[in-house]
């Protein structure tokens, strides 16, 4: 049972592999009762998206009815109680590499859009309130090129984002629980080559403590997973204290899960 139309190419691969495939028929996700009923009917595989709640009661039903796998077709899986799935012997899979560049592009374009005030500028034109060109009124915006970006969470998506920032001659401050020094050194080589060829001024990439990353960056880009509990929890990772560590002029770009940022703060 597939909870959303994931495209004929993907569905055909399942059919060609010999699976009987049922796809939820509407653009809205199945409600919890419907999802539970389908699992209880004896399906062997459940293909989910981030919209579907796969919790312990549903997994109890699945274990009893013969569910053999929950396959998530996105990177994150915070909608799935993985610990419960493990307890009931139901494997959980995800697709970690398919959206790295796509998400990095969203983050990069959002960074440029917010810096250059693209949305309020367009809104001014669309609502008929723009009157005359002026060098800096009402909107000017800030450069992206040459600025410093803090990449919080330098995993697959964070690294894809960094590659794009190098092309804009940005200094990069990385914060990660598992620094990849080989990656850092290779990116620095690219930066040095660009500078040596006269394409850019000398730039740097460093792994630094979180406080320094937040305090020095012109842009802070979040690329951490949503972890709901435990010592590594990231719910409200960007809280009042950490927001205050940022420059008053800095921008925060969040393409992770929403609860990573305390929006009230």
C-alpha beads as a LAMMPS data file, in Angstrom:
LAMMPS data file: protein, C-alpha beads

265 atoms
264 bonds

1 atom types
1 bond types

-500.0 500.0 xlo xhi
-500.0 500.0 ylo yhi
-500.0 500.0 zlo zhi

Masses

1 110.0

Atoms # bond

1 1 1 0.000 0.000 0.000
2 1 1 1.467 3.321 -1.128
3 1 1 0.072 6.329 0.730
4 1 1 0.715 8.817 -2.120
5 1 1 1.185 8.730 -5.868
6 1 1 4.982 8.603 -6.036
7 1 1 5.094 8.601 -9.846
8 1 1 4.516 5.945 -12.449
9 1 1 8.233 5.266 -12.832
10 1 1 8.538 4.208 -9.197
11 1 1 5.225 2.371 -9.147
12 1 1 6.108 0.483 -12.340
13 1 1 9.345 -0.706 -10.777
14 1 1 7.360 -2.210 -7.930
15 1 1 4.917 -3.874 -10.320
16 1 1 7.737 -5.203 -12.513
17 1 1 9.276 -6.743 -9.393
18 1 1 6.069 -8.728 -8.925
19 1 1 4.307 -6.696 -6.248
20 1 1 0.607 -6.039 -6.225
21 1 1 0.461 -2.279 -5.721
22 1 1 -2.403 -0.247 -4.281
23 1 1 -2.031 3.545 -4.272
24 1 1 -4.086 5.866 -2.091
25 1 1 -6.382 7.557 -4.632
26 1 1 -6.476 11.198 -3.485
27 1 1 -3.884 13.952 -3.171
28 1 1 -4.651 14.190 0.552
29 1 1 -2.961 11.555 2.729
30 1 1 -5.007 8.681 4.125
31 1 1 -6.340 9.448 7.570
32 1 1 -5.048 7.412 10.469
33 1 1 -8.065 5.113 10.579
34 1 1 -7.719 4.309 6.874
35 1 1 -4.008 3.687 7.251
36 1 1 -4.595 1.378 10.182
37 1 1 -7.285 -0.512 8.271
38 1 1 -4.997 -1.069 5.288
39 1 1 -2.218 -2.338 7.551
40 1 1 -4.686 -4.607 9.351
41 1 1 -5.840 -6.057 6.032
42 1 1 -2.581 -7.962 5.688
43 1 1 -0.424 -5.841 3.382
44 1 1 3.231 -6.849 3.435
45 1 1 4.775 -3.465 2.651
46 1 1 3.733 0.068 3.533
47 1 1 5.246 2.883 1.434
48 1 1 4.946 6.167 3.325
49 1 1 5.772 9.861 3.131
50 1 1 6.420 12.406 5.857
51 1 1 2.663 13.052 6.075
52 1 1 1.857 9.623 7.525
53 1 1 1.845 8.884 11.253
54 1 1 3.415 5.490 11.825
55 1 1 3.309 5.053 15.576
56 1 1 3.384 2.131 18.008
57 1 1 -0.343 1.256 17.845
58 1 1 -0.184 1.058 14.059
59 1 1 2.999 -1.022 14.209
60 1 1 1.408 -3.390 16.727
61 1 1 -1.371 -3.969 14.213
62 1 1 1.211 -4.403 11.456
63 1 1 3.253 -6.946 13.380
64 1 1 0.114 -8.974 14.055
65 1 1 -1.088 -8.757 10.430
66 1 1 2.207 -9.607 8.724
67 1 1 3.632 -6.201 7.774
68 1 1 7.220 -6.802 6.679
69 1 1 8.555 -3.301 5.973
70 1 1 7.789 0.412 6.181
71 1 1 9.517 2.143 3.256
72 1 1 9.686 5.933 3.501
73 1 1 10.201 7.716 0.165
74 1 1 11.892 10.800 1.606
75 1 1 15.022 11.448 3.657
76 1 1 13.538 12.296 7.066
77 1 1 11.560 9.763 9.072
78 1 1 10.575 11.628 12.216
79 1 1 6.945 10.632 11.480
80 1 1 7.857 7.005 12.182
81 1 1 8.429 5.531 15.641
82 1 1 11.588 3.688 14.628
83 1 1 12.207 2.337 18.129
84 1 1 8.733 0.771 18.146
85 1 1 9.310 -0.668 14.675
86 1 1 12.531 -2.234 15.935
87 1 1 10.751 -3.719 18.938
88 1 1 8.165 -5.322 16.687
89 1 1 10.672 -6.563 14.129
90 1 1 9.534 -4.342 11.247
91 1 1 12.388 -2.801 9.215
92 1 1 12.176 0.869 8.245
93 1 1 13.908 2.228 5.147
94 1 1 14.316 5.718 3.698
95 1 1 15.890 7.355 0.628
96 1 1 18.763 9.440 2.004
97 1 1 20.485 10.624 -1.187
98 1 1 17.686 11.562 -3.551
99 1 1 16.966 15.107 -2.352
100 1 1 20.372 16.423 -1.286
101 1 1 20.884 18.771 -4.219
102 1 1 17.214 19.723 -4.418
103 1 1 17.089 20.764 -0.768
104 1 1 20.455 22.500 -1.015
105 1 1 19.172 24.475 -3.999
106 1 1 16.075 25.552 -2.065
107 1 1 18.280 26.707 0.807
108 1 1 20.648 28.559 -1.509
109 1 1 17.916 30.297 -3.502
110 1 1 16.059 31.220 -0.312
111 1 1 19.245 32.747 1.053
112 1 1 19.574 34.931 -2.032
113 1 1 15.885 35.789 -2.120
114 1 1 15.759 36.963 1.485
115 1 1 19.021 38.906 1.187
116 1 1 17.939 40.680 -1.981
117 1 1 14.381 41.322 -0.730
118 1 1 12.896 39.578 -3.750
119 1 1 9.538 38.799 -2.186
120 1 1 8.742 42.250 -0.743
121 1 1 9.981 43.836 -3.995
122 1 1 7.704 41.651 -6.100
123 1 1 4.804 42.278 -3.713
124 1 1 5.340 46.019 -4.101
125 1 1 5.039 45.698 -7.876
126 1 1 2.110 43.267 -7.879
127 1 1 0.060 45.441 -5.526
128 1 1 0.705 48.607 -7.547
129 1 1 2.629 50.390 -4.802
130 1 1 5.969 50.741 -6.614
131 1 1 6.382 54.175 -8.106
132 1 1 9.885 55.228 -9.099
133 1 1 13.343 53.727 -9.271
134 1 1 15.797 54.856 -6.594
135 1 1 19.266 53.513 -5.729
136 1 1 18.187 52.153 -2.341
137 1 1 14.571 53.051 -1.502
138 1 1 12.473 51.210 -0.503
139 1 1 14.496 47.997 -0.940
140 1 1 18.186 47.489 -1.497
141 1 1 19.119 44.230 0.135
142 1 1 22.483 42.681 0.873
143 1 1 25.172 40.904 -1.099
144 1 1 25.519 37.156 -0.830
145 1 1 28.861 37.030 -2.611
146 1 1 31.812 37.449 -0.282
147 1 1 29.794 37.002 2.905
148 1 1 30.186 34.377 5.635
149 1 1 27.720 31.514 5.908
150 1 1 27.370 29.157 8.860
151 1 1 26.286 25.668 7.842
152 1 1 24.742 23.995 10.869
153 1 1 24.757 20.295 10.113
154 1 1 27.293 19.539 7.387
155 1 1 25.934 16.203 6.255
156 1 1 24.812 15.266 2.737
157 1 1 22.584 18.316 2.236
158 1 1 24.913 20.668 4.093
159 1 1 27.819 19.615 1.877
160 1 1 25.756 20.068 -1.288
161 1 1 24.863 23.541 -0.033
162 1 1 28.527 24.362 0.663
163 1 1 29.496 23.468 -2.912
164 1 1 27.057 26.111 -4.146
165 1 1 28.320 28.715 -1.675
166 1 1 31.876 28.261 -2.967
167 1 1 30.721 29.550 -6.351
168 1 1 29.594 32.752 -4.632
169 1 1 32.982 33.198 -2.961
170 1 1 31.589 32.838 0.542
171 1 1 33.528 32.036 3.676
172 1 1 32.072 28.878 5.211
173 1 1 31.851 28.059 8.917
174 1 1 30.723 24.481 9.525
175 1 1 29.265 23.074 12.712
176 1 1 28.860 19.305 12.830
177 1 1 29.021 16.558 15.413
178 1 1 31.173 14.558 12.977
179 1 1 33.562 16.903 11.130
180 1 1 34.687 15.641 7.722
181 1 1 38.208 17.029 7.498
182 1 1 38.855 15.442 4.104
183 1 1 35.842 17.275 2.681
184 1 1 37.004 20.516 4.318
185 1 1 40.465 20.189 2.798
186 1 1 39.120 19.493 -0.693
187 1 1 36.770 22.480 -0.568
188 1 1 39.658 24.661 0.641
189 1 1 41.698 23.508 -2.347
190 1 1 38.914 24.669 -4.668
191 1 1 38.743 28.016 -2.848
192 1 1 42.518 28.425 -3.118
193 1 1 42.477 27.545 -6.812
194 1 1 39.774 30.133 -7.520
195 1 1 41.777 32.750 -5.678
196 1 1 45.006 31.734 -7.402
197 1 1 43.381 32.105 -10.813
198 1 1 42.116 35.564 -9.898
199 1 1 38.448 34.549 -9.863
200 1 1 37.961 35.392 -6.185
201 1 1 39.580 36.792 -3.087
202 1 1 41.050 34.233 -0.675
203 1 1 38.262 32.438 1.214
204 1 1 38.208 29.852 3.975
205 1 1 36.210 26.887 5.192
206 1 1 36.479 25.811 8.830
207 1 1 34.804 23.551 11.358
208 1 1 34.137 25.747 14.378
209 1 1 32.157 25.637 17.647
210 1 1 28.486 26.499 17.349
211 1 1 28.830 29.769 19.258
212 1 1 31.467 31.054 16.852
213 1 1 29.505 29.952 13.788
214 1 1 26.407 31.796 14.960
215 1 1 28.311 34.865 16.079
216 1 1 30.333 35.445 12.906
217 1 1 27.930 34.453 10.145
218 1 1 25.993 36.762 7.851
219 1 1 23.775 33.798 6.953
220 1 1 22.943 30.775 9.096
221 1 1 21.690 27.732 7.171
222 1 1 20.158 24.877 9.146
223 1 1 20.622 21.330 7.865
224 1 1 20.083 19.218 10.982
225 1 1 17.540 16.392 11.293
226 1 1 14.562 16.702 13.620
227 1 1 15.336 14.583 16.688
228 1 1 12.488 14.782 19.154
229 1 1 14.083 13.522 22.373
230 1 1 17.303 12.464 24.018
231 1 1 20.658 14.195 24.416
232 1 1 20.860 15.011 20.703
233 1 1 17.314 16.439 20.454
234 1 1 16.988 19.249 17.923
235 1 1 13.468 20.490 18.737
236 1 1 13.908 24.264 19.198
237 1 1 17.611 23.891 18.433
238 1 1 17.484 27.555 17.425
239 1 1 16.093 28.950 20.644
240 1 1 16.133 32.389 22.248
241 1 1 19.723 32.086 23.448
242 1 1 21.108 30.926 20.110
243 1 1 19.156 33.482 18.115
244 1 1 20.667 36.177 20.344
245 1 1 24.140 34.877 19.470
246 1 1 23.559 35.775 15.818
247 1 1 24.378 39.176 14.376
248 1 1 21.460 41.598 14.332
249 1 1 21.966 41.841 10.569
250 1 1 22.177 38.100 9.918
251 1 1 19.638 35.935 8.118
252 1 1 18.378 32.502 9.202
253 1 1 17.488 29.971 6.485
254 1 1 15.710 26.815 7.612
255 1 1 15.086 23.980 5.171
256 1 1 14.912 21.370 7.932
257 1 1 11.760 20.511 9.858
258 1 1 9.951 23.539 11.278
259 1 1 10.215 22.612 14.975
260 1 1 14.012 22.958 14.784
261 1 1 13.395 26.713 15.141
262 1 1 11.525 28.233 18.079
263 1 1 9.434 30.555 15.934
264 1 1 8.041 32.487 18.907
265 1 1 11.601 33.297 19.990

Bonds

1 1 1 2
2 1 2 3
3 1 3 4
4 1 4 5
5 1 5 6
6 1 6 7
7 1 7 8
8 1 8 9
9 1 9 10
10 1 10 11
11 1 11 12
12 1 12 13
13 1 13 14
14 1 14 15
15 1 15 16
16 1 16 17
17 1 17 18
18 1 18 19
19 1 19 20
20 1 20 21
21 1 21 22
22 1 22 23
23 1 23 24
24 1 24 25
25 1 25 26
26 1 26 27
27 1 27 28
28 1 28 29
29 1 29 30
30 1 30 31
31 1 31 32
32 1 32 33
33 1 33 34
34 1 34 35
35 1 35 36
36 1 36 37
37 1 37 38
38 1 38 39
39 1 39 40
40 1 40 41
41 1 41 42
42 1 42 43
43 1 43 44
44 1 44 45
45 1 45 46
46 1 46 47
47 1 47 48
48 1 48 49
49 1 49 50
50 1 50 51
51 1 51 52
52 1 52 53
53 1 53 54
54 1 54 55
55 1 55 56
56 1 56 57
57 1 57 58
58 1 58 59
59 1 59 60
60 1 60 61
61 1 61 62
62 1 62 63
63 1 63 64
64 1 64 65
65 1 65 66
66 1 66 67
67 1 67 68
68 1 68 69
69 1 69 70
70 1 70 71
71 1 71 72
72 1 72 73
73 1 73 74
74 1 74 75
75 1 75 76
76 1 76 77
77 1 77 78
78 1 78 79
79 1 79 80
80 1 80 81
81 1 81 82
82 1 82 83
83 1 83 84
84 1 84 85
85 1 85 86
86 1 86 87
87 1 87 88
88 1 88 89
89 1 89 90
90 1 90 91
91 1 91 92
92 1 92 93
93 1 93 94
94 1 94 95
95 1 95 96
96 1 96 97
97 1 97 98
98 1 98 99
99 1 99 100
100 1 100 101
101 1 101 102
102 1 102 103
103 1 103 104
104 1 104 105
105 1 105 106
106 1 106 107
107 1 107 108
108 1 108 109
109 1 109 110
110 1 110 111
111 1 111 112
112 1 112 113
113 1 113 114
114 1 114 115
115 1 115 116
116 1 116 117
117 1 117 118
118 1 118 119
119 1 119 120
120 1 120 121
121 1 121 122
122 1 122 123
123 1 123 124
124 1 124 125
125 1 125 126
126 1 126 127
127 1 127 128
128 1 128 129
129 1 129 130
130 1 130 131
131 1 131 132
132 1 132 133
133 1 133 134
134 1 134 135
135 1 135 136
136 1 136 137
137 1 137 138
138 1 138 139
139 1 139 140
140 1 140 141
141 1 141 142
142 1 142 143
143 1 143 144
144 1 144 145
145 1 145 146
146 1 146 147
147 1 147 148
148 1 148 149
149 1 149 150
150 1 150 151
151 1 151 152
152 1 152 153
153 1 153 154
154 1 154 155
155 1 155 156
156 1 156 157
157 1 157 158
158 1 158 159
159 1 159 160
160 1 160 161
161 1 161 162
162 1 162 163
163 1 163 164
164 1 164 165
165 1 165 166
166 1 166 167
167 1 167 168
168 1 168 169
169 1 169 170
170 1 170 171
171 1 171 172
172 1 172 173
173 1 173 174
174 1 174 175
175 1 175 176
176 1 176 177
177 1 177 178
178 1 178 179
179 1 179 180
180 1 180 181
181 1 181 182
182 1 182 183
183 1 183 184
184 1 184 185
185 1 185 186
186 1 186 187
187 1 187 188
188 1 188 189
189 1 189 190
190 1 190 191
191 1 191 192
192 1 192 193
193 1 193 194
194 1 194 195
195 1 195 196
196 1 196 197
197 1 197 198
198 1 198 199
199 1 199 200
200 1 200 201
201 1 201 202
202 1 202 203
203 1 203 204
204 1 204 205
205 1 205 206
206 1 206 207
207 1 207 208
208 1 208 209
209 1 209 210
210 1 210 211
211 1 211 212
212 1 212 213
213 1 213 214
214 1 214 215
215 1 215 216
216 1 216 217
217 1 217 218
218 1 218 219
219 1 219 220
220 1 220 221
221 1 221 222
222 1 222 223
223 1 223 224
224 1 224 225
225 1 225 226
226 1 226 227
227 1 227 228
228 1 228 229
229 1 229 230
230 1 230 231
231 1 231 232
232 1 232 233
233 1 233 234
234 1 234 235
235 1 235 236
236 1 236 237
237 1 237 238
238 1 238 239
239 1 239 240
240 1 240 241
241 1 241 242
242 1 242 243
243 1 243 244
244 1 244 245
245 1 245 246
246 1 246 247
247 1 247 248
248 1 248 249
249 1 249 250
250 1 250 251
251 1 251 252
252 1 252 253
253 1 253 254
254 1 254 255
255 1 255 256
256 1 256 257
257 1 257 258
258 1 258 259
259 1 259 260
260 1 260 261
261 1 261 262
262 1 262 263
263 1 263 264
264 1 264 265
